[in-house]
Amino acid sequence: MTRRQRILTALNKGIPDRPPISFDITPGIRLPNLEAVYRHYGAGDKNGLYEAAGIDGFSVWEWNAVMGRYAGAPVTASDGTECDFWGNAYPGHFGLYECDTVADLEAHKWPSIDDFDFSHIREMSQKIREKDMVVAAGHIGLGYQMHNMLRGNEKALFDVVDEKYTRCLVEHLLEFTSDYLHALLRAADGMIDVVRADDDMGTMDRLMISPQMWRTFYKPAWQKAFEIVHSYGAKVWLHSCGHVMPLMDDLIEAGIDCWNPLPDYVKGNDHDMLKTYRKGRLVLDGGVSHHILVSGNPQQAADETQRVLDTFAPDGGFLVGPSQVLTEDMPADNIIAMFETALKYKY
């Protein structure tokens, strides 16, 4: 199989010739350990890993992802800090921090699709396909994570007890997101294969808000956004790395196709349970323990990768990779051990 065929087979719940290898790196960061991995394989970059060694390197936010370009007026905070188009700037600026009432939300200048350029999307998508890769796009932020990012943790936790306020906030988010998705996917002319969504709403052992609050405020918005994605023939890939199992049935019902990164050290993510739970219902991406990749040795990393593969790969619909993005504290030899084990896997 080609790389693209392998990944698409997995994303469609099928069994490819071997499970695709999937991993992300925080954009804009160069990791010395990953540079050592590139040198080991004689590759110059992530895409070169596939050309040199067959390491698929599926991602939803790196070189193979397309997004609309913000072309509107620069957004700055009151202290002059440059912000993104939402008015956010990590770590201390939240775009809706001063919007404490429904009237404030209604008066706020929300992002407009008119401020985005999509003229490059089709050409970029074509180039990604020519490199035998799946075309990804994103990101969608409609859930509690996005609420938290716009308001800050303390205010967001108070907001969710005000039904009128939170419904108003989510309605504005959905209005922009719907327009954005239609413009993005229409510009791609059917070439986008998967769209990334993010909703980190759990800690290591509990949800940040009650399941009922999430179902009331955020699930309907997610469902509408996912319907748009599916209407253009693309899949939905969701990242949610904390305790989320109490809402997994809801997320599947809302329309997610693939869930990342399934860390087994988070409460509720027992892999043997997940094997039975997700069969035929959900594609999984990740699984190899971040803790072992950081603190273990190469043999332990290989054994952990083999365990994850043996658990999930025979049922299809599985992309193997770390249970978080690759980080600078992972020894290069452990990353190589994970890759080599995945490349040699036999059903």
Residue frames relative to the residue before (quaternion, step in Angstrom):
aa qw qx qy qz dx dy dz
M 1.0000 0.0000 0.0000 0.0000 0.00 0.00 0.00
T 0.4498 -0.6271 0.5453 0.3272 3.54 -1.19 0.47
R 0.6844 -0.4702 0.3492 0.4341 3.56 -1.27 0.25
R 0.6729 0.5027 -0.2997 0.4523 3.55 0.83 -0.98
Q 0.6468 0.5125 -0.3175 0.4671 3.61 0.92 -0.85
R 0.6497 0.5351 -0.3144 0.4391 3.56 0.95 -0.91
I 0.6928 0.4724 -0.2796 0.4677 3.57 0.86 -0.97
L 0.6767 0.4902 -0.3021 0.4587 3.60 0.86 -0.89
T 0.6018 0.5441 -0.3604 0.4603 3.59 1.06 -0.66
A 0.6681 0.4872 -0.2977 0.4771 3.58 0.94 -0.89
L 0.6758 0.4986 -0.3024 0.4508 3.60 0.90 -0.89
N 0.6925 0.4231 -0.2673 0.5196 3.57 1.25 -0.36
K 0.5828 -0.6344 0.3275 0.3880 3.57 1.29 0.57
G 0.4924 0.6758 -0.4225 0.3496 3.58 1.23 0.31
I 0.4681 -0.6348 0.5346 0.3034 3.54 -1.40 -0.03
P 0.1964 -0.7960 0.5625 0.1067 3.62 -0.35 1.18
D 0.7308 -0.4044 0.2935 0.4650 3.59 -1.27 -0.02
R 0.7371 -0.1150 0.0332 0.6650 3.54 1.29 -0.53
P 0.6088 -0.5557 0.3917 0.4089 3.61 -1.12 0.45
P 0.4710 -0.6595 0.4954 0.3128 3.63 -0.90 0.82
I 0.3757 -0.6973 0.5664 0.2277 3.55 -1.20 0.64
S 0.0617 -0.8193 0.5680 -0.0481 3.53 -0.65 1.20
F 0.2489 0.7545 -0.5933 0.1293 3.57 -1.00 0.79
D 0.2509 -0.7588 0.5877 0.1262 3.52 -1.23 0.64
I 0.1651 -0.7231 0.6597 0.1209 3.51 -1.37 0.38
T 0.5327 -0.6141 0.4571 0.3608 3.58 -0.94 0.77
P 0.4891 -0.6970 0.4315 0.2979 3.63 -0.63 1.09
G 0.8136 0.2890 -0.2186 0.4547 3.53 -1.11 0.77
I 0.6616 0.4756 -0.3100 0.4900 3.60 1.27 -0.04
R 0.1948 -0.7566 0.6131 0.1171 3.57 -0.92 0.92
L 0.2032 -0.8009 0.5583 0.0746 3.55 -0.71 1.12
P 0.4539 -0.6980 0.4751 0.2848 3.63 -0.68 1.02
N 0.6486 0.5198 -0.3334 0.4450 3.59 0.99 -0.74
L 0.6624 0.4845 -0.3141 0.4773 3.58 1.03 -0.73
E 0.5820 0.5531 -0.3704 0.4671 3.57 1.11 -0.60
A 0.6375 0.5148 -0.3219 0.4742 3.59 1.06 -0.74
V 0.6161 0.5239 -0.3409 0.4793 3.58 1.09 -0.67
Y 0.6269 0.5270 -0.3369 0.4645 3.60 0.95 -0.83
R 0.6679 0.5016 -0.3085 0.4552 3.59 0.87 -0.95
H 0.6088 0.5720 -0.3461 0.4272 3.59 1.01 -0.83
Y 0.7708 0.3462 -0.1805 0.5034 3.57 0.95 -0.87
G 0.4647 -0.6846 0.4435 0.3445 3.58 1.26 -0.08
A 0.4719 0.6599 -0.4373 0.3881 3.55 1.12 0.74
G 0.4147 -0.7221 0.4998 0.2383 3.55 -1.15 0.61
D 0.7941 0.0081 0.0237 0.6073 3.55 1.20 -0.53
K 0.7644 -0.3766 0.2455 0.4622 3.55 -1.29 -0.10
N 0.6636 0.4903 -0.3184 0.4667 3.59 0.89 -0.83
G 0.6115 0.5688 -0.3371 0.4348 3.55 1.15 -0.64
L 0.5478 0.6027 -0.4035 0.4169 3.58 1.18 -0.42
Y 0.6543 0.4916 -0.3200 0.4773 3.57 1.04 -0.70
E 0.6729 0.5026 -0.3011 0.4515 3.56 0.90 -0.91
A 0.7338 0.4277 -0.2348 0.4727 3.59 1.01 -0.79
A 0.8497 0.1330 -0.0077 0.5102 3.58 0.94 -0.85
G 0.5330 -0.6564 0.4053 0.3476 3.60 1.20 0.03
I 0.4262 0.6841 -0.4767 0.3507 3.60 1.24 0.32
D 0.4214 -0.7785 0.3977 0.2411 3.56 -0.24 1.32
G 0.1362 -0.8415 0.5125 0.1034 3.60 0.91 -0.88
F 0.1660 0.8012 -0.5557 0.1477 3.59 1.00 0.79
S 0.0660 0.7785 -0.6182 0.0857 3.54 -1.01 0.91
V 0.2974 -0.7506 0.5572 0.1938 3.56 -1.24 0.36
W 0.7865 0.2911 -0.1967 0.5079 3.61 1.13 0.18
E 0.5939 0.5625 -0.3885 0.4241 3.60 1.16 0.31
W 0.8623 -0.1362 0.0567 0.4844 3.59 -1.07 -0.65
N 0.7194 0.4461 -0.2571 0.4662 3.59 1.09 -0.58
A 0.5745 0.5699 -0.3867 0.4423 3.60 1.22 0.39
V 0.1697 -0.7744 0.6033 0.0867 3.56 -1.03 0.84
M 0.0100 0.7892 -0.6128 0.0395 3.54 -1.08 0.80
G 0.5749 -0.5608 0.4547 0.3851 3.54 -1.23 0.40
R 0.3651 -0.7248 0.5426 0.2167 3.57 -1.09 0.72
Y 0.3884 -0.7064 0.5388 0.2446 3.56 -0.82 0.98
A 0.0365 -0.8171 0.5743 -0.0327 3.56 -0.72 1.10
G 0.4579 0.6977 -0.4364 0.3363 3.56 1.25 0.34
A 0.7353 -0.3838 0.3039 0.4686 3.54 -1.30 -0.18
P 0.5718 -0.5889 0.4338 0.3715 3.61 -1.06 0.67
V 0.2634 -0.7500 0.5893 0.1442 3.55 -1.10 0.77
T 0.0157 0.8054 -0.5908 0.0459 3.57 -0.73 1.05
A 0.4799 -0.6394 0.5183 0.3036 3.54 -1.22 0.59
S 0.7067 -0.4722 0.3184 0.4198 3.55 -1.29 0.25
D 0.6984 0.4426 -0.2770 0.4894 3.60 1.17 -0.49
G 0.6332 -0.5676 0.3164 0.4204 3.57 1.30 0.22
T 0.4537 0.6936 -0.4507 0.3316 3.61 1.25 -0.06
E 0.4215 -0.6915 0.5251 0.2615 3.56 -0.92 0.91
C 0.1294 -0.8048 0.5786 0.0278 3.58 -0.88 0.99
D 0.5479 -0.5513 0.4828 0.4035 3.53 -1.30 0.08
F 0.7247 -0.4646 0.2656 0.4341 3.59 -1.21 0.11
W 0.6005 0.5349 -0.3631 0.4704 3.60 1.26 -0.16
G 0.5113 -0.6254 0.4281 0.4052 3.57 1.25 -0.43
N 0.5176 0.6340 -0.4115 0.4011 3.57 1.27 0.34
A 0.0679 0.7516 -0.6558 0.0182 3.54 -1.23 0.61
Y 0.3640 -0.7484 0.5131 0.2099 3.57 -0.57 1.17
P 0.6517 -0.2232 -0.7196 -0.0872 1.57 -1.95 1.60
G 0.7544 0.5037 -0.2081 0.3658 3.60 1.09 -0.47
H 0.6791 0.4798 -0.3006 0.4672 3.62 1.20 -0.04
F 0.0728 -0.7948 0.6024 -0.0116 3.54 -0.76 1.13
G 0.5192 -0.7235 0.3677 0.2681 3.54 -0.63 1.19
L 0.7754 0.2874 -0.1612 0.5387 3.58 1.12 -0.62
Y 0.2546 0.8210 -0.4889 0.1483 3.57 1.22 0.33
E 0.7346 0.4150 -0.2256 0.4870 3.59 1.00 -0.80
C 0.5843 0.5801 -0.3716 0.4289 3.60 1.27 -0.11
D 0.0306 0.8661 -0.4942 0.0679 3.56 0.26 1.27
T 0.7503 0.3102 -0.1936 0.5508 3.60 1.25 -0.15
V 0.6519 -0.4808 0.3959 0.4326 3.55 -1.28 0.24
A 0.6236 0.5406 -0.3403 0.4506 3.60 1.00 -0.79
D 0.6324 0.5215 -0.3288 0.4690 3.59 1.03 -0.77
L 0.6516 0.5117 -0.3168 0.4617 3.58 0.95 -0.85
E 0.6768 0.4965 -0.2991 0.4538 3.58 0.91 -0.87
A 0.6979 0.4609 -0.2695 0.4774 3.58 1.10 -0.67
H 0.5173 0.6717 -0.4005 0.3476 3.58 1.25 -0.38
K 0.3993 -0.6835 0.5530 0.2600 3.58 -1.14 0.67
W 0.1617 -0.8158 0.5530 0.0500 3.54 -0.15 1.33
P 0.6161 -0.5331 0.4050 0.4150 3.61 -1.15 0.45
S 0.2067 -0.7689 0.5966 0.1010 3.54 -1.15 0.72
I 0.5401 -0.6282 0.4526 0.3299 3.54 -1.03 0.76
D 0.5658 0.6110 -0.3762 0.4062 3.58 1.20 -0.46
D 0.6637 0.5075 -0.2999 0.4605 3.59 1.23 -0.37
F 0.6584 0.5012 -0.3008 0.4742 3.60 1.26 0.18
D 0.2777 -0.7454 0.5911 0.1337 3.51 -1.17 0.81
F 0.0770 -0.8086 0.5833 0.0086 3.57 -0.79 1.06
S 0.3654 0.7835 -0.4520 0.2197 3.58 1.26 0.14
H 0.6832 0.5021 -0.2763 0.4526 3.59 1.19 -0.52
I 0.4908 0.7358 -0.4019 0.2370 3.57 1.20 -0.50
R 0.7011 0.4737 -0.3021 0.4390 3.60 0.74 -0.95
E 0.6549 0.5119 -0.3172 0.4565 3.59 0.92 -0.87
M 0.6600 0.4949 -0.3103 0.4725 3.59 0.93 -0.87
S 0.6385 0.5297 -0.3272 0.4524 3.57 0.96 -0.82
Q 0.6416 0.5241 -0.3175 0.4613 3.56 0.98 -0.84
K 0.6605 0.5083 -0.3101 0.4574 3.60 0.94 -0.86
I 0.6345 0.5202 -0.3299 0.4669 3.59 1.04 -0.75
R 0.6554 0.5011 -0.3107 0.4720 3.58 0.95 -0.83
E 0.6350 0.5405 -0.3304 0.4421 3.58 1.04 -0.74
K 0.6705 0.4448 -0.2869 0.5198 3.58 1.25 -0.39
D 0.5238 -0.6814 0.3871 0.3340 3.56 1.27 0.50
M 0.5421 0.6047 -0.4042 0.4208 3.56 0.98 0.85
V 0.5400 -0.5889 0.5023 0.3307 3.51 -1.30 0.50
V 0.3531 -0.7268 0.5515 0.2071 3.58 -1.02 0.83
A 0.1179 -0.7942 0.5956 0.0251 3.54 -0.68 1.15
A 0.0641 -0.7782 0.6233 0.0431 3.56 -1.29 0.32
G 0.2190 0.7683 -0.5853 0.1386 3.55 -1.25 0.25
H 0.7619 -0.0034 -0.5411 -0.3559 1.39 -2.42 -0.53
I 0.3263 -0.6953 0.5880 0.2537 3.55 -1.27 0.38
G 0.0095 0.7870 -0.6166 0.0169 3.56 -0.92 0.94
L 0.1546 0.8146 -0.5393 0.1473 3.56 -0.25 1.26
G 0.6606 0.5663 -0.2904 0.3982 3.55 1.22 -0.35
Y 0.7945 -0.2864 0.2127 0.4914 3.51 -1.25 -0.43
Q 0.5897 0.5762 -0.3803 0.4191 3.62 1.02 -0.66
M 0.6837 0.4714 -0.2929 0.4738 3.57 0.86 -0.92
H 0.5954 0.5534 -0.3467 0.4680 3.59 1.04 -0.76
N 0.6670 0.5078 -0.2838 0.4656 3.55 0.92 -0.99
M 0.6689 0.5110 -0.3010 0.4481 3.58 0.94 -0.88
L 0.7055 0.4659 -0.2623 0.4653 3.59 1.07 -0.70
R 0.7850 0.3286 -0.1519 0.5027 3.58 1.12 -0.65
G 0.4636 -0.6237 0.4875 0.3981 3.57 1.13 -0.54
N 0.6448 -0.5875 0.3280 0.3626 3.56 -1.06 0.77
E 0.6886 0.4961 -0.3051 0.4321 3.60 0.78 -0.98
K 0.6984 0.4598 -0.2894 0.4659 3.59 0.82 -0.93
A 0.6251 0.5444 -0.3462 0.4393 3.59 0.99 -0.75
L 0.6547 0.5166 -0.3160 0.4524 3.59 0.99 -0.79
F 0.6510 0.4704 -0.3131 0.5069 3.58 1.11 -0.57
D 0.6068 0.5977 -0.3566 0.3838 3.60 1.01 -0.80
V 0.6960 0.5301 -0.3003 0.3800 3.57 0.83 -0.98
V 0.6198 0.4967 -0.3736 0.4791 3.62 1.21 -0.04
D 0.6335 0.4520 -0.3204 0.5401 3.57 1.36 0.03
E 0.2814 -0.8185 0.4748 0.1595 3.56 0.04 1.32
K 0.6655 0.5154 -0.3205 0.4345 3.59 0.84 -0.91
Y 0.6576 0.5167 -0.3054 0.4553 3.57 0.96 -0.91
T 0.7144 0.4624 -0.2748 0.4475 3.58 0.75 -1.05
R 0.6179 0.5281 -0.3515 0.4646 3.59 1.02 -0.68
C 0.6445 0.5221 -0.3185 0.4589 3.58 0.99 -0.82
L 0.6499 0.5170 -0.3166 0.4585 3.59 0.92 -0.90
V 0.6971 0.4710 -0.2818 0.4613 3.59 0.81 -0.99
E 0.6095 0.5522 -0.3564 0.4433 3.62 1.03 -0.68
H 0.6583 0.4901 -0.3115 0.4790 3.59 0.99 -0.81
L 0.6285 0.5247 -0.3353 0.4661 3.60 0.99 -0.79
L 0.6804 0.4953 -0.2923 0.4543 3.57 0.89 -0.93
E 0.6155 0.5559 -0.3560 0.4307 3.59 0.98 -0.76
F 0.6922 0.4498 -0.2825 0.4887 3.57 0.86 -0.94
T 0.6681 0.5219 -0.3142 0.4272 3.58 0.84 -0.96
S 0.6323 0.5288 -0.3323 0.4584 3.60 0.98 -0.78
D 0.6590 0.4977 -0.3032 0.4754 3.57 0.91 -0.92
Y 0.6536 0.5256 -0.3067 0.4500 3.57 0.96 -0.92
L 0.6789 0.4968 -0.3009 0.4491 3.57 0.83 -0.96
H 0.6456 0.5094 -0.3312 0.4627 3.59 0.89 -0.85
A 0.6789 0.4913 -0.2994 0.4562 3.60 0.86 -0.94
L 0.6635 0.5153 -0.2970 0.4539 3.58 0.93 -0.91
L 0.7360 0.4327 -0.2410 0.4615 3.56 0.71 -1.09
R 0.6155 0.5272 -0.3453 0.4734 3.58 1.10 -0.61
A 0.6531 0.5215 -0.3126 0.4514 3.58 0.97 -0.85
A 0.6660 0.5119 -0.3001 0.4521 3.58 1.09 -0.70
D 0.2744 -0.8063 0.4891 0.1882 3.58 1.26 -0.26
G 0.7617 -0.4100 0.1975 0.4613 3.56 0.88 1.00
M 0.5652 0.6457 -0.3721 0.3537 3.60 1.23 0.04
I 0.5749 0.5574 -0.3967 0.4488 3.62 1.21 -0.16
D 0.2732 -0.8060 0.5139 0.1077 3.55 -0.74 1.12
V 0.8151 0.0336 0.0388 0.5771 3.59 1.00 -0.78
V 0.1822 -0.7786 0.5950 0.0809 3.56 -1.04 0.85
R 0.3614 -0.7443 0.5284 0.1901 3.55 -0.90 1.00
A 0.0429 -0.7506 0.6590 0.0223 3.52 -1.15 0.84
D 0.1516 -0.7907 0.5896 0.0642 3.57 -1.12 0.66
D 0.2040 0.7543 -0.6156 0.1023 3.54 -1.04 0.83
D 0.0276 -0.7853 0.6169 -0.0454 3.55 0.07 1.34
M 0.1370 0.8125 -0.5513 0.1311 3.57 -0.26 1.25
G 0.6826 0.4485 -0.2962 0.4952 3.56 1.24 0.37
T 0.3847 -0.6518 0.5934 0.2740 3.52 -1.29 0.49
M 0.7557 -0.3478 0.2552 0.4928 3.59 -1.15 -0.42
D 0.8423 0.1698 -0.0541 0.5086 3.60 1.03 -0.64
R 0.7956 0.1691 -0.1139 0.5705 3.62 1.21 0.12
L 0.5442 -0.5863 0.4850 0.3533 3.53 -1.33 0.32
M 0.5203 -0.6414 0.4659 0.3176 3.57 -1.18 0.56
I 0.7594 0.1271 -0.0956 0.6309 3.56 1.23 -0.53
S 0.6453 -0.5333 0.3585 0.4132 3.60 -1.19 0.33
P 0.6216 -0.5394 0.4058 0.3975 3.60 -1.15 0.50
Q 0.6575 0.5222 -0.3224 0.4372 3.58 0.95 -0.82
M 0.6200 0.5251 -0.3470 0.4685 3.61 1.03 -0.70
W 0.6558 0.5040 -0.3197 0.4623 3.59 0.90 -0.89
R 0.6647 0.5037 -0.3068 0.4586 3.59 0.92 -0.90
T 0.6691 0.5154 -0.3031 0.4414 3.59 0.98 -0.82
F 0.8069 0.3418 -0.1578 0.4551 3.57 0.72 -1.06
Y 0.8289 0.3207 -0.1166 0.4434 3.56 0.75 -1.05
K 0.5992 0.5976 -0.3719 0.3814 3.60 0.97 -0.72
P 0.6691 0.4934 -0.3379 0.4412 3.67 0.78 -0.83
A 0.6447 0.5170 -0.3242 0.4604 3.58 1.03 -0.75
W 0.6354 0.5190 -0.3252 0.4703 3.56 0.95 -0.87
Q 0.6540 0.5323 -0.3224 0.4302 3.57 0.88 -0.95
K 0.6640 0.4960 -0.3086 0.4668 3.60 0.93 -0.83
A 0.6530 0.5068 -0.3137 0.4672 3.60 0.98 -0.81
F 0.6741 0.4945 -0.3002 0.4593 3.57 0.92 -0.88
E 0.5923 0.5556 -0.3634 0.4566 3.58 1.10 -0.60
I 0.6268 0.5215 -0.3356 0.4717 3.59 1.04 -0.74
V 0.6455 0.5244 -0.3192 0.4544 3.58 0.87 -0.95
H 0.7032 0.4691 -0.2732 0.4592 3.57 0.80 -1.00
S 0.6142 0.5702 -0.3566 0.4128 3.60 1.07 -0.62
Y 0.6942 0.4169 -0.2618 0.5251 3.58 1.26 -0.37
G 0.5966 -0.6239 0.3389 0.3741 3.58 1.25 0.28
A 0.5515 0.6108 -0.3981 0.4055 3.61 1.23 0.25
K 0.4455 -0.6648 0.5373 0.2663 3.54 -1.33 0.42
V 0.3548 -0.7057 0.5712 0.2230 3.56 -1.30 0.44
W 0.1112 -0.7665 0.6323 0.0133 3.55 -0.80 1.15
L 0.0973 -0.8233 0.5588 0.0191 3.60 -0.60 1.13
H 0.1845 -0.7346 0.6420 0.1192 3.52 -1.06 0.89
S 0.2384 0.7155 -0.6364 0.1621 3.53 -0.90 1.02
C 0.1210 -0.8862 0.4470 0.0145 3.53 -0.03 1.34
G 0.6303 0.5183 -0.3574 0.4542 3.62 1.19 -0.01
H 0.7526 -0.3337 0.2935 0.4860 3.54 -1.30 -0.43
V 0.1168 0.8299 -0.5252 0.1476 3.56 -0.31 1.28
M 0.4389 0.7447 -0.4387 0.2456 3.59 1.22 -0.23
P 0.5980 0.5585 -0.3983 0.4145 3.68 0.98 -0.49
L 0.7415 0.3675 -0.2114 0.5200 3.59 1.23 -0.39
M 0.4036 0.7523 -0.4650 0.2342 3.60 1.22 0.00
D 0.6169 0.5284 -0.3559 0.4623 3.61 0.97 -0.72
D 0.6519 0.5149 -0.3069 0.4644 3.58 1.02 -0.82
L 0.6533 0.5144 -0.3154 0.4573 3.58 0.96 -0.83
I 0.6429 0.4986 -0.3206 0.4852 3.59 1.01 -0.78
E 0.6489 0.5125 -0.3104 0.4690 3.56 0.98 -0.84
A 0.6495 0.5198 -0.3108 0.4597 3.58 1.06 -0.76
G 0.6429 -0.5868 0.3002 0.3901 3.57 1.17 -0.45
I 0.3905 0.6974 -0.5295 0.2841 3.64 1.08 0.31
D 0.3026 -0.7500 0.5637 0.1676 3.55 -1.15 0.70
C 0.8032 0.1137 -0.0029 0.5848 3.56 1.04 -0.86
W 0.1474 -0.7907 0.5905 0.0654 3.57 -0.97 0.91
N 0.0606 -0.7660 0.6397 -0.0202 3.52 -1.02 1.00
P 0.7430 -0.1803 -0.6258 -0.1540 1.72 -2.10 1.39
L 0.3838 -0.7894 0.4137 0.2417 3.64 1.32 0.27
P 0.0885 0.8107 -0.5714 0.0921 3.63 0.64 1.05
D 0.3794 -0.7662 0.4685 0.2224 3.60 -0.65 1.05
Y 0.6044 0.5550 -0.3598 0.4441 3.60 1.27 -0.13
V 0.5688 0.5377 -0.3928 0.4828 3.59 1.29 0.14
K 0.5827 -0.6093 0.4106 0.3473 3.58 -0.95 0.88
G 0.8061 0.2875 -0.2306 0.4629 3.54 -0.97 0.95
N 0.6717 0.5268 -0.2844 0.4364 3.59 1.27 -0.27
D 0.1706 0.7929 -0.5640 0.1552 3.60 1.03 0.67
H 0.4452 -0.7440 0.4319 0.2482 3.57 -0.62 1.11
D 0.6227 0.5238 -0.3576 0.4583 3.60 1.00 -0.65
M 0.6342 0.5070 -0.3239 0.4857 3.58 1.04 -0.73
L 0.6657 0.5157 -0.3035 0.4458 3.58 0.92 -0.93
K 0.5776 0.5950 -0.3723 0.4169 3.58 1.07 -0.71
T 0.7138 0.4253 -0.2467 0.4987 3.56 0.91 -0.93
Y 0.6575 0.5584 -0.3113 0.3988 3.55 0.88 -0.98
R 0.7986 0.3822 -0.1795 0.4289 3.55 0.72 -1.07
K 0.4384 0.7410 -0.4472 0.2426 3.60 1.21 -0.37
G 0.8402 0.1104 -0.1232 0.5165 3.55 -0.69 1.15
R 0.6975 0.4778 -0.2624 0.4652 3.59 1.26 -0.16
L 0.8347 0.0885 0.0642 0.5398 3.55 0.93 -0.91
V 0.3401 -0.6967 0.5978 0.2040 3.54 -1.06 0.87
L 0.1920 -0.7813 0.5863 0.0943 3.57 -1.04 0.80
D 0.0924 -0.7828 0.6153 0.0072 3.55 -1.13 0.80
G 0.7283 0.3841 -0.3025 0.4802 3.59 -0.56 1.15
G 0.3318 0.8175 -0.4582 0.1079 3.52 -0.89 -1.07
V 0.6488 0.5146 -0.3432 0.4432 3.63 1.00 -0.67
S 0.5168 -0.7159 0.3769 0.2799 3.54 -0.55 1.23
H 0.4478 -0.6760 0.5309 0.2463 3.54 -0.85 1.07
H 0.6311 0.5553 -0.3362 0.4246 3.59 0.97 -0.84
I 0.6906 0.4628 -0.2863 0.4765 3.59 0.90 -0.88
L 0.6421 0.5201 -0.3340 0.4535 3.59 0.99 -0.76
V 0.6833 0.4620 -0.2841 0.4888 3.59 1.11 -0.61
S 0.8380 0.2729 -0.0899 0.4638 3.57 0.69 -1.12
G 0.6239 0.5620 -0.3431 0.4210 3.58 1.20 -0.31
N 0.4893 -0.6044 0.5175 0.3570 3.53 -1.35 -0.22
P 0.7301 -0.4413 0.2651 0.4494 3.62 -1.20 0.20
Q 0.6475 0.5110 -0.3399 0.4519 3.61 0.95 -0.73
Q 0.6498 0.5027 -0.3156 0.4749 3.57 0.99 -0.76
A 0.6321 0.5190 -0.3290 0.4720 3.58 1.05 -0.74
A 0.6496 0.5034 -0.3124 0.4764 3.59 1.00 -0.80
D 0.6610 0.5072 -0.3095 0.4582 3.59 0.93 -0.89
E 0.6481 0.5097 -0.3167 0.4688 3.58 0.98 -0.82
T 0.6436 0.5132 -0.3229 0.4670 3.59 0.95 -0.84
Q 0.6498 0.5149 -0.3102 0.4652 3.58 0.98 -0.86
R 0.6343 0.5340 -0.3295 0.4517 3.59 0.98 -0.83
V 0.6712 0.4932 -0.2962 0.4675 3.57 0.90 -0.95
L 0.6500 0.5121 -0.3132 0.4659 3.59 0.96 -0.84
D 0.6727 0.4957 -0.3038 0.4578 3.60 0.86 -0.91
T 0.6464 0.5313 -0.3185 0.4454 3.58 1.10 -0.67
F 0.8461 0.2563 -0.0810 0.4603 3.57 0.72 -1.07
A 0.6284 0.6102 -0.3552 0.3265 3.60 0.91 -0.85
P 0.6615 0.5325 -0.3566 0.3894 3.68 0.77 -0.79
D 0.6672 0.5018 -0.3054 0.4580 3.61 1.15 -0.46
G 0.4785 -0.6730 0.4338 0.3604 3.60 1.27 -0.12
G 0.7545 0.3921 -0.2690 0.4524 3.54 -1.31 0.02
F 0.5937 0.5678 -0.3646 0.4383 3.57 0.94 0.85
L 0.0909 -0.7410 0.6641 0.0395 3.52 -1.10 0.93
V 0.2719 -0.8004 0.5165 0.1366 3.58 -0.63 1.09
G 0.2692 0.7458 -0.5766 0.1971 3.55 -1.03 0.86
P 0.7024 -0.4530 0.3224 0.4445 3.58 -1.24 -0.06
S 0.5237 -0.6518 0.4582 0.3014 3.55 -1.23 0.51
Q 0.7305 0.1325 -0.2065 0.6373 3.55 1.24 0.65
V 0.6803 -0.4205 0.3505 0.4874 3.58 -1.24 -0.13
L 0.5625 -0.5537 0.4707 0.3942 3.56 -1.24 0.36
T 0.1266 -0.8066 0.5768 0.0260 3.56 -0.92 0.97
E 0.6592 -0.5716 0.3328 0.3577 3.54 -1.22 0.56
D 0.6580 0.5165 -0.3211 0.4441 3.61 1.20 -0.32
M 0.5183 0.6002 -0.4340 0.4275 3.60 1.24 0.28
P 0.4145 -0.6997 0.5112 0.2781 3.63 -0.65 0.99
A 0.5691 -0.6180 0.4216 0.3413 3.56 -0.97 0.86
D 0.6433 0.5390 -0.3344 0.4289 3.59 0.96 -0.79
N 0.6345 0.5183 -0.3384 0.4630 3.60 1.10 -0.58
I 0.6277 0.5173 -0.3306 0.4787 3.57 1.05 -0.74
I 0.6449 0.5147 -0.3103 0.4721 3.57 0.96 -0.88
A 0.6402 0.5242 -0.3284 0.4556 3.60 0.97 -0.80
M 0.6317 0.5141 -0.3298 0.4774 3.58 1.02 -0.75
F 0.6640 0.5069 -0.3061 0.4566 3.59 0.87 -0.94
E 0.6943 0.4922 -0.2916 0.4368 3.58 0.78 -1.03
T 0.6383 0.5209 -0.3276 0.4625 3.58 1.01 -0.78
A 0.6683 0.4952 -0.2984 0.4681 3.57 0.98 -0.83
L 0.6526 0.5240 -0.3200 0.4439 3.60 0.97 -0.79
K 0.7333 0.4249 -0.2257 0.4804 3.59 1.05 -0.76
Y 0.4227 0.7458 -0.4528 0.2452 3.59 1.23 -0.14
K 0.0958 -0.7633 0.6381 0.0331 3.54 -1.08 0.88
Y 0.4645 -0.6716 0.4991 0.2900 3.57 -0.98 0.87
